[in-house]
Amino acid sequence: MDSGDSHFREKIATVSVPGSKSLSQRALVAAALARKNSLLTNVLVSQDTRYLIEGLRALGAEIVSSPEGFVVSGTEGNIGRGDVELFLGNNGTALRFLTALVGLGRGRYVLTGEKRLCERPVGPLVQALQEMGAEVTTHRGCPPVEINARGLRGGKVVLKDIESSQYVSALLLCAPYMPQGMDLSLRGGVVSVPYIDLTIAVMKDFGAEVSRTGERDYHVEGGKIYHGSEYRVEGDASSASYFYLAAALLKKTVKIEGISRQSKQGDIRLLSVFEELGCVVKSGENWIEITGRALKKGDVTLDLNDMPDMVPTLAVLAAFREGQTMITNVAHLRIKESNRLEALVTELNRAGVEARELPDGLVVRGGRMRPAQIQTYKDHRIAMSFGVAGRVVPGVEVLDKKCVDKSFPCFWEELKRI
């Protein structure tokens, strides 16, 4: 090896991402409802998945950690009966999935969580459950959710102009256990459609019969319940995005292990945006390599309706790119772990970057980021995005580093590798 090769190799930083949060939570629900046992490997172990696991255990699933992963003894859809209260932290996915799941049971269930979770809407999901036979009450369309359950009959369900695809995923996941199955139609605006496709993929992996009967119409066969499976969770595409950002801003090559460009996750499409903006991407069976180059200049408009969790990553990238970046069609970010649009604009302005909210997104004009203490609003994606900026601009300090435990407990250790 000559010195040139050695110098090149020294430039490559290698990091790893944990299992996908989205796939972990869907697989845990399917395994908990399944007939017989499942082995789930590479499951994300984080604050969010712990809340979901404890909730599923309280509802009768046996979930045991093993050297290989998690062994889940399914309930065959026989949900724990009686007075059960589930505390779910700020895990909006678990809140919505379990709201539907307990409807399959018999008895009274209460689902609640932290203050922010109790500000996040569930109204369209509740209405659908009521139409299928559940008695549900909420506080002005938000948690706490109280359900007096007697099973869900299923049938035809129509959701209109929904602000979260999690309502759809929650209903689909439970549909095999409804006597009539489900014919679900989506009308009007729908956000984060790739997450619906992800849910269907997991359902099929566990043996459910799901078909698309129209562009936004789905049929789930009743009685074709999940069966125990061996299921490996692929790496988290959302978590990988922070290392794309690091490569782009530091003009380095970063190899990310545990994820492939062929991922089922919708957020993997962010790679195409980074390529458009000047980065070079290579990919193998279980890795992605991204190299930062000079960022494309000029005004850019990006519609991120299908990957809204990537907005913080791109907003921070925009702060360093010469020109204006407009991110659109993401009004639903106002009901995430924080009001992400307001939080991003506030913190970018705090760091000397010109940014403002739009009715459905935000505009960032690239400039020079200055040292600042960044508030996170207990939002892991705000923390991780600005954490990368702190590797580029000395003095950009994230105040609440621990909030990344929600989805990526080892984030700060991995970031140090770059």
C-alpha positions in Angstrom: 0.0 0.0 0.0 1.5 3.4 -0.9 1.2 6.5 1.2 -1.6 7.8 -1.0 -3.8 4.8 -0.3 -3.0 5.1 3.4 -4.0 8.8 3.4 -7.3 7.9 1.7 -8.1 5.2 4.2 -7.5 7.6 7.1 -10.2 9.8 5.8 -13.0 7.2 6.0 -14.9 7.1 9.3 -17.0 4.0 10.1 -20.1 4.2 12.2 -23.0 1.9 13.0 -26.8 2.5 13.3 -29.1 0.7 15.6 -32.2 -1.3 14.4 -35.0 0.6 12.8 -37.4 2.2 15.3 -40.3 1.9 12.9 -39.7 -1.7 12.0 -38.9 -2.7 15.6 -42.2 -1.3 16.9 -44.3 -2.9 14.0 -42.5 -6.3 14.5 -43.0 -6.2 18.3 -46.8 -5.6 17.8 -47.2 -8.4 15.2 -45.2 -10.9 17.3 -47.2 -10.0 20.4 -50.4 -10.7 18.5 -49.1 -13.8 16.8 -49.8 -17.5 17.3 -46.7 -19.2 18.8 -43.3 -17.8 19.4 -41.2 -15.3 17.4 -37.5 -14.4 17.5 -36.8 -10.8 16.8 -33.2 -9.8 16.2 -31.5 -6.4 15.9 -34.4 -4.8 17.6 -33.8 -1.2 18.7 -33.4 -1.0 22.4 -34.3 2.6 23.3 -36.7 4.6 25.5 -39.5 4.3 22.9 -39.2 0.6 22.4 -39.0 0.0 26.2 -42.3 1.8 26.6 -43.9 -0.3 23.9 -42.5 -3.6 25.3 -43.8 -2.9 28.8 -47.2 -2.0 27.3 -47.3 -5.3 25.3 -46.3 -7.3 28.4 -49.1 -5.6 30.4 -51.5 -6.8 27.7 -50.4 -10.4 28.0 -47.5 -10.9 25.6 -44.4 -12.6 27.1 -41.3 -10.8 25.8 -37.9 -12.1 27.0 -34.5 -10.7 26.1 -32.0 -13.3 24.9 -28.5 -13.3 23.5 -29.9 -13.4 20.0 -32.6 -10.7 20.5 -36.1 -10.9 21.9 -38.2 -14.0 22.2 -41.9 -13.1 22.0 -44.7 -15.5 23.0 -47.7 -14.3 21.2 -51.2 -13.9 22.5 -53.1 -15.1 19.4 -55.0 -11.8 19.7 -56.3 -12.6 23.2 -55.6 -9.3 24.9 -55.2 -9.1 28.7 -58.6 -8.5 30.3 -59.4 -6.1 33.1 -58.4 -2.6 34.3 -55.1 -1.8 32.6 -53.4 1.6 32.5 -50.5 2.0 30.1 -48.0 4.9 30.4 -46.1 5.4 27.1 -43.8 8.3 27.7 -43.7 10.4 24.6 -44.0 7.5 22.2 -46.7 8.6 19.7 -46.4 5.4 17.6 -47.0 3.1 20.6 -49.9 5.3 21.8 -51.6 5.0 18.4 -50.8 1.3 17.8 -51.9 0.2 21.3 -55.0 2.3 21.2 -56.2 0.1 18.3 -54.8 -3.0 19.8 -56.6 -2.8 23.1 -59.9 -2.4 21.2 -59.5 -6.1 20.4 -59.7 -6.9 24.1 -62.4 -7.0 26.7 -62.5 -4.5 29.6 -61.3 -1.0 30.4 -58.0 0.3 29.3 -56.4 3.7 29.8 -53.5 5.0 27.7 -51.5 8.0 28.7 -48.0 9.5 28.8 -45.9 12.6 29.3 -47.4 16.1 28.8 -46.3 16.4 25.2 -47.9 13.0 24.3 -51.2 14.2 25.8 -51.1 17.1 23.3 -50.8 14.8 20.3 -54.0 14.1 18.4 -55.7 10.7 18.1 -59.2 11.9 17.0 -59.5 10.1 13.5 -58.3 6.8 15.0 -60.7 7.1 17.9 -63.6 7.8 15.5 -62.7 4.7 13.4 -62.6 2.5 16.5 -66.0 3.8 17.7 -67.5 2.9 14.3 -66.2 -0.6 14.8 -67.8 -1.1 18.2 -65.3 0.3 20.8 -66.4 2.8 23.5 -63.7 5.4 23.5 -63.3 8.8 25.3 -60.4 11.3 25.0 -59.6 14.8 26.3 -60.5 17.0 23.3 -59.2 14.4 20.8 -55.9 13.8 22.6 -54.7 11.4 25.4 -55.5 10.2 27.9 -57.5 7.7 25.9 -60.0 5.5 27.8 -61.4 2.5 26.0 -64.2 0.1 27.2 -63.4 -2.6 24.8 -65.5 -5.6 23.5 -63.7 -6.5 20.4 -63.6 -4.8 17.0 -65.9 -6.1 14.3 -63.9 -4.5 11.4 -65.6 -3.8 8.0 -65.4 -0.7 5.9 -63.4 2.3 7.3 -62.8 5.6 5.6 -60.2 8.1 6.9 -60.1 11.6 5.4 -57.3 14.3 5.5 -55.4 12.6 8.3 -52.3 14.3 9.8 -50.6 11.0 10.8 -50.1 7.8 8.9 -49.9 6.0 12.3 -53.7 6.0 12.4 -53.6 3.8 9.3 -50.8 1.6 10.5 -52.6 1.0 13.8 -55.8 -0.1 12.2 -54.0 -2.3 9.6 -51.9 -4.1 12.2 -55.0 -5.1 14.2 -57.3 -5.9 11.2 -56.4 -9.6 10.9 -58.1 -10.1 14.3 -61.4 -8.5 13.3 -64.2 -10.9 12.3 -65.0 -8.9 9.2 -61.4 -8.0 8.4 -61.1 -4.5 7.1 -61.6 -2.5 3.9 -59.7 0.7 4.6 -59.9 3.7 2.2 -57.9 6.9 2.5 -59.4 10.1 1.1 -58.0 13.6 0.8 -54.5 14.4 2.2 -52.3 11.6 3.5 -48.9 12.1 5.0 -45.9 9.7 5.4 -47.3 7.1 2.9 -44.0 5.1 2.9 -44.7 4.2 6.6 -48.0 2.5 5.5 -46.1 0.4 3.0 -43.6 -0.5 5.8 -46.5 -1.7 8.0 -47.9 -3.8 5.2 -44.5 -5.4 4.5 -44.2 -6.4 8.2 -47.8 -7.8 8.3 -47.0 -10.0 5.3 -43.7 -11.1 6.8 -45.8 -12.4 9.8 -48.4 -14.2 7.6 -51.3 -11.7 7.2 -53.1 -11.3 4.0 -53.1 -7.7 2.9 -53.9 -6.4 -0.6 -54.2 -3.0 -2.2 -57.5 -2.7 -4.0 -57.1 0.9 -5.2 -54.5 3.7 -5.1 -55.3 4.3 -1.5 -57.6 1.4 -0.7 -56.5 -1.6 1.3 -58.1 -5.0 2.2 -57.1 -7.1 5.1 -58.5 -10.7 5.4 -60.1 -11.4 8.8 -59.0 -14.5 10.6 -55.6 -14.8 8.8 -53.7 -14.0 12.0 -50.0 -13.6 12.4 -47.8 -16.6 13.0 -44.6 -16.7 15.0 -41.6 -15.9 12.9 -37.9 -15.2 12.9 -37.5 -11.6 11.9 -34.4 -9.4 11.6 -34.9 -5.7 11.9 -32.8 -3.8 9.4 -30.8 -0.7 10.4 -32.5 2.6 11.0 -32.6 4.8 7.9 -33.6 7.9 10.0 -30.7 7.5 12.3 -28.3 7.1 9.4 -29.3 10.6 8.1 -27.2 12.3 10.8 -24.1 10.7 9.4 -25.0 11.8 5.9 -25.2 15.3 7.3 -21.8 14.9 9.1 -20.2 13.7 5.8 -21.7 16.6 3.9 -20.7 19.3 6.4 -17.2 18.0 7.2 -16.4 17.1 3.6 -15.4 13.6 4.7 -16.2 10.1 3.7 -18.4 8.2 6.2 -19.2 4.5 6.0 -22.5 3.6 7.8 -22.8 -0.1 8.6 -26.1 -1.9 9.3 -28.2 -0.2 6.5 -28.5 -0.6 2.7 -29.8 1.6 0.0 -32.3 -1.2 -0.8 -34.0 -0.6 2.6 -37.8 -0.8 2.8 -37.8 2.4 4.9 -39.0 5.6 3.2 -36.4 7.7 4.8 -33.7 6.0 2.7 -34.8 8.3 -0.1 -32.9 11.1 1.6 -29.8 9.8 0.0 -31.1 11.0 -3.4 -31.5 14.5 -2.0 -27.9 14.5 -0.7 -26.7 13.4 -4.1 -28.7 16.2 -5.7 -27.0 18.7 -3.4 -23.5 17.4 -4.2 -22.6 14.3 -2.2 -21.4 11.1 -3.6 -23.0 7.8 -2.5 -21.9 4.2 -2.7 -23.8 1.2 -1.2 -23.3 -2.5 -0.5 -25.5 -5.2 0.9 -25.2 -3.9 4.5 -23.5 -0.5 4.3 -23.7 2.9 2.7 -20.7 5.2 2.1 -21.3 8.9 1.6 -18.6 11.5 0.7 -19.1 15.2 1.2 -18.3 17.5 -1.7 -19.0 21.2 -2.3 -22.7 21.8 -1.7 -24.9 22.9 -4.6 -25.5 26.6 -4.6 -28.8 28.5 -5.3 -32.4 28.2 -4.3 -33.9 24.8 -3.8 -37.5 23.6 -2.9 -37.9 20.2 -1.3 -41.3 18.5 -0.7 -40.7 16.2 2.3 -44.3 15.0 2.9 -43.1 11.4 2.5 -40.2 11.7 4.9 -41.0 14.4 7.5 -38.6 13.1 10.1 -35.8 14.2 7.8 -36.7 17.8 8.0 -34.4 18.6 11.0 -31.4 17.0 9.1 -32.1 19.0 6.0 -32.8 22.2 7.8 -29.3 22.1 9.5 -27.7 21.2 6.1 -29.5 24.2 4.6 -27.9 26.5 7.2 -24.5 25.7 5.7 -25.5 25.8 2.0 -25.2 29.0 -0.1 -28.7 29.9 -1.2 -32.3 29.5 0.1 -33.8 26.1 1.0 -37.6 25.9 1.1 -39.0 22.7 2.8 -42.7 22.2 2.1 -45.7 20.0 2.7 -44.8 19.2 6.3 -47.4 21.1 8.4 -47.9 17.9 10.5 -44.4 18.4 12.0 -46.2 20.7 14.5 -47.7 17.6 16.3 -44.5 15.6 16.6 -42.3 15.2 19.7 -42.1 19.0 19.6 -43.5 21.6 17.3 -40.6 20.9 15.0 -41.1 23.8 12.6 -41.2 26.3 15.4 -38.3 24.6 17.2 -36.1 24.5 14.1 -36.7 28.2 13.2 -36.1 29.3 16.8 -32.8 27.4 17.2 -31.5 28.3 13.7 -32.2 32.0 14.5 -30.5 31.6 17.9 -27.4 30.3 16.0 -27.4 33.3 13.6 -29.1 31.6 10.6 -32.0 33.3 8.9 -35.0 31.0 9.0 -38.8 31.4 9.1 -41.9 29.3 9.2 -44.3 28.7 6.4 -47.9 27.5 6.8 -46.7 24.1 5.6 -43.0 24.2 6.2 -40.0 26.5 6.6 -37.4 28.5 4.7 -33.7 28.6 5.6 -31.2 31.0 4.0 -27.7 29.6 4.3 -25.1 31.7 6.1 -22.6 31.4 8.9 -23.7 29.6 12.0 -22.4 31.1 15.2 -21.9 29.5 18.6 -25.1 29.0 20.5 -26.6 26.8 23.3 -29.3 24.8 21.5 -32.6 23.9 23.2 -33.9 20.5 22.2 -37.6 20.7 23.4 -37.0 17.0 24.5 -36.9 16.2 20.8 -34.3 13.6 19.8 -34.2 14.7 16.1 -33.5 18.4 17.0 -30.7 17.2 19.3 -29.0 14.9 16.8 -29.2 17.4 13.9 -27.7 20.3 15.9 -25.2 17.8 17.5 -23.7 17.3 14.0 -23.5 21.1 13.5 -21.6 21.3 16.8 -18.8 19.1 15.1 -18.5 21.9 12.5 -18.9 25.1 14.5 -17.1 25.2 17.8 -19.5 26.5 20.5 -22.7 25.1 19.1 -23.7 23.1 22.2 -26.8 20.9 22.6 -28.1 21.3 26.1 -30.2 18.2 26.5 -28.1 15.4 25.1 -29.9 12.6 26.9 -33.1 13.0 24.8 -31.5 11.0 22.0 -32.2 7.9 24.2 -35.7 8.0 22.7 -34.3 6.5 19.4 -30.5 6.3 19.4 -28.9 5.9 22.8 -25.4 5.5 21.4 -25.6 8.5 19.1 -23.0 10.7 20.8 -20.4 7.8 20.9 -20.9 7.1 17.2 -20.7 10.8 16.3 -17.2 10.9 18.0 -15.9 8.4 15.5 -16.2 11.0 12.7 
